[in-house]
Amino acid sequence: MDKERKFDKVVNLAKTRGFIFPSSEIYGGLNSIYDYGPLGIELKNNIKKSWWNFMVSQRDIVGLDSAILMHPKIWEASGHIESFHDLLVDCQKCKIRWRVDDLEKQKCPECQGKLTKERNFNLMFKTSLGSVEEKANSIYLRPETAQGIYVNFLNVKESMRLKMPFGIAQIGKAFRNEITPGNSIFRMREFEQMEMQYFVKEKEASNIFKKWLELRKKWYLDLGINKKNLKFHKHTKDELAHYAKKAVDIEYNFGFSEKDPFEELEGVHNRGNFDLKQHQDFSKRKLTVKEESKEYLPHIIETSCGVDRALLMFLIDAYDEIEGGRSITTKSIKDKEVVLRLHPKLAPIKVAILPLSKKDKLSNKAKEVYDNLAKDYRVQYDQTGSIGKRYRRQDEIGTPYCLTVDFDSLEDGQVTIRDRDTMDQERIAISKLKEYFYNKFN
């Protein structure tokens, strides 16, 4: 399957099946702002839950939810006000704005018009705090979640009585006034991050960096991502941020272009003690820790992943087409069928309940099964159309198991369960369903 065409098909499927919608679409939309539909929010929540369980629940890491609006001096200390810029130019003819590093020639790609001189463009959204605008303080929507962790470092350490090393994790919205966003939800102006900052002694930083790089790789592979679609880019000295000791990008084969199909998915960074030092200097508050009569500023190992990019990656990696031959639904001959092979932990719908007929006896039994499973899993009831069409609808949204209630179910108390990927079917007693699915999903 052509990779670029695959991306287009995934974007189309995401809209038609209720994963992702263009925001404000009835008013013409808003460039690079998207809404998550009923299935999209379930998938997004499952990704965040999986990340949180992997990063926080199993380790010496605690959570935080810092505010989107923060003191403007934070962004001075972090360097965002001074250096969080892109170089841009405007087309004098069609007025479209372009990032300089996106241009191969110094002409407008849209109309070949003449471009203005390069100038800096700060990517932070600016707003006002206060009831009277003229007297209000200028503040910013945060462009990342990490700074909220740094300024709360001592609050968290002391309130939770934590010993070094330890981590602080956060999932939250961030905002960047991107000049040329695009590729669906890959680069947006409003997005969500999953970030973890791990505070360590300087001598431990190198080994802990390696450990987290391997752990983050493991998370993707455990959730079914094809190893061939992942790549690791180590930053050269010229690429490193001024504060960074070491940085590796985890890249995924999104396939936006044939020239370089891999794009950044997540960054793992050794940030040294730059961040805490900056906030200590600007706030005039000590952020050091004292252990064994030694006082020092911790170094930081960061893992930073975009929720939206991860979701797009999981959709692309899971998307499959069955070309001709035996169908994934009823094993009949068909031209093509779409199957979304999402990992069961991520699938928006875990089990579909499908009564073979709309007759009351069957539908009543099917609804009993639905009510019983709905207490533990996100399930969907569907009795419209042939059983083959219903299988296909569930395949397209990634449902791992379809459960059919037939007339024999009324006699033997069993139902037929169909596996999305193997197409295997087996009869299971209704009384054993909770145990059956517990074993499948755990």
HUNORJO-V162563 format. One record per pair of residues at least 12 apart in sequence whose C-alpha atoms are under 6 Angstrom apart, sorted by the first residue. I is the first residue (numbers start at 1). GAP is how many residues later the second one is. If there is no record, write none. Layout:
i;gap
I;GAP
I;GAP
//
This chain:
i;gap
3;252
4;251
4;252
18;19
18;20
18;21
19;17
19;18
19;20
19;21
20;15
20;16
20;17
20;20
21;13
21;14
22;12
23;12
32;156
39;309
42;306
43;303
43;305
46;300
60;106
61;105
61;106
61;107
62;106
63;105
63;106
63;107
64;106
65;105
66;82
68;74
69;72
72;67
77;201
77;202
84;38
85;35
85;36
85;37
85;38
86;34
86;35
87;12
87;13
87;32
87;33
88;12
88;30
88;31
89;27
89;29
90;25
90;26
91;17
91;23
91;24
92;22
92;23
93;20
123;53
123;54
124;52
124;53
125;15
125;16
126;13
126;14
127;12
127;13
142;32
143;31
143;32
143;33
144;30
165;34
165;35
166;32
166;33
167;30
167;31
167;32
168;28
168;29
169;26
169;27
170;24
170;25
171;22
171;23
172;20
172;21
173;18
173;19
174;17
174;18
175;14
175;15
176;13
177;12
186;123
192;114
192;115
193;112
193;113
193;114
194;110
194;111
195;108
195;109
196;106
196;107
197;104
197;105
198;102
198;103
199;99
199;100
199;101
200;98
200;99
201;97
201;98
202;97
223;120
229;23
229;24
230;21
230;22
231;19
231;20
232;17
232;18
232;19
233;15
233;16
234;14
235;12
235;13
243;31
244;26
244;27
245;25
245;26
246;23
246;24
247;21
247;22
248;19
248;20
249;17
249;18
250;15
250;16
251;12
251;13
251;14
266;38
266;39
267;36
267;37
268;34
268;35
269;32
269;33
270;31
271;29
272;27
272;28
273;25
273;26
318;22
318;23
318;24
319;21
320;18
320;19
321;16
321;17
322;14
322;15
323;12
323;13
324;12
329;59
329;62
329;63
330;58
338;58
339;56
339;57
340;56
340;57
340;58
341;57
342;56
347;51
349;29
349;30
349;50
350;28
350;29
350;49
351;28
351;50
351;51
352;27
352;28
352;29
352;50
352;51
353;28
353;50
354;28
354;29
354;49
354;50
355;28
355;49
355;50
356;49
356;50
366;39
400;20
401;17
401;18
401;19
402;15
402;16
403;13
403;14
404;12
413;16
413;17
414;14
414;15
414;16
415;12
415;13
//
